[in-house]
Structure formats: C-alpha cells, structure tokens
Amino acid sequence: MLRTFVSKTMLAAVIIVVAFNDAASADRLKFEQNGSNLPDSYKQVRKVEGIKAKRVHSFSIYGGDCVTASYGDGTGKGDCTYGSVRSWLRESKSDGRWIFPQPSEAWYGWDMLIPSSFPTVGQQTSGSYTFVGWKGFVCSHASINHSTRKGEGGTIYLRLQAPRDPANHDCRDIARIPLMKMSDFKGQWRNIQVYAKWSHQSDGQIIVYVDGKQHANYNGPTLNIAPDYPHKKTKMNHFDFGVYLCCTAGVKHVRPGTVYFANVKRAGSQKKLGR
C-alpha cells in the first residue's frame, strides 16, 4: 500500500547536520535534511569498511512511500507528484538560509560508495538518480547522475541543465558527460573532486576527477538562470548530496538501496581539499 507523509510532519523532522572537514583550510559546510526526505532514511554511522572518516553519511531509499511536502515554489507539487523518493542533505547557512550562491570558483571533494548491491540500470525501475547537485531555481546547475532507463548508456555522468517548463519542474540537458560505467564505479569507495567556475557566460567550467584521474572537462555556462530573472531564487546554488531517484512510474516500483558519503568538503584550491 502506498503511504504518504504530510509536510508538517516532515518539516518538524528536519535537523541541522554539520559536515566536518578533515582539511583545516577547507570551508566548514553545514547541511540540513531535505524536507522531502523519506522517514528514517538518513543517518550517520561511525565506521564503514574501506574508508577513513570520523563519521559516514548513510542515505537509503525504499519503495511504497513518498512525501507529500510541496517544493514551496507555489506550484503545490512535490516528490509524490513525480513518483520520486529521496534521502538528501542540503547545504544551508547557520541561520537556516538556503538561497545563496556558491563562491565564484571553488573545489569540492567527497568519498562515495555505491555498493555492488545498490540497484542501478537493469535493476531499478525506470528513473533518474542524482547523487550530488548544485541546486538552482527549478533545475540543478550541475549534478552527478545515473539513469536507470534502458538505452541511456549505463554510466554515472556529469549533467548540466536549464529550465524548460518551470511550472512543471521540467528541465532540458545542456550537457551530459559520461564519467565511468556504473558497473565499474560500484562496489568500492571512490574519491571525487570537482572544480567549478560558476558563470552565466562561456568562461564557466566544471572539471571532474575520479580517484585522481580527470574524467570530464566542461566549458560553458554553469549557471542556468539569467542574473536579471525576476525571482528571489535567481542566485540560489546550494551544494547537496545523498540519493534522489526522480521521475519513476510510481514509488511502489522502487527497489531499496543505500549509498554512503564521507569527507565532504569545499575549498579554494585542489591542494586545500587534502586527501
């Protein structure tokens, strides 16, 4: 049976989580649980085999449930509308704000484990995973994704999008750059480092490294809303991570799975991220 959860219940469960940084010179980031998270889907654990970290973020999804909380953009729509489920941490400020820009240039780093048993293409219902995103108004400016739809490559990839139909949260791809085959990516801890120059112009850039090797180098606009767009969320670009499965044929079809993140950081240079 499909069960839904009202927004007031979920918003009351939102907690602030400080994501520590091992590198003293890296930014100290703060995160909160997304108001659309599945109940009891996020937790912190002290030890996971194969990674050195003071704590590890554990994110789980499962079928049968979705959250009725709306996105707060006036459309009244939310994850249930699109057959989506998530367990997600959203960057926020100490005063609770989450509408703010990123530094104009920054490095991001994290360790990530997608277990071999985690359902991906051929195992999960048709949809689109997002594991990391820099969220703008309606669409992510950039994200790390994987499609479970047949015929879309079976990769984990860097994706840049822009709004096509904001009222329906519909986005169009600007770029989709394969990083690795998902079958090769799964089953071990991976270290990801991303350089981003945030710009509305052609001088924008995003470079992605997996385990120290460059796998993508995008050049072009990296912000997807014009700076003069008449909306309070025009400058929004918060840094989020976890697991979000979007746009399925129904949450009753979702197979359960858990992914892990550790050592999530932002810094002014690759060297300052540490390793």
Secondary structure, 3 states (H helix, E strand, C coil): CCEEECHHHHHHCCCEEEECCCCCCCECEEEEECCCCCCCCEEEECCCCCCCCCCEEEEEECCCEEECCECCCCCCCEHHHHCCEEEEEEECCCCCCCCCCCCCEEEEEEEEECCCCCCCCCCCCCCEEEEEEEECCCCEEEEEEEECCCCCCCEEEEEEEEEEEHHHCEEEEEEEEEEEEHHHHCCCCEEEEEEEECCCCCCCEEEEEECCEEEEEEECCCCCCCCCCCCCCCCCCEEEEEEEEECCCCHHHCCCEEEEEEEEEEECCHHHHCC
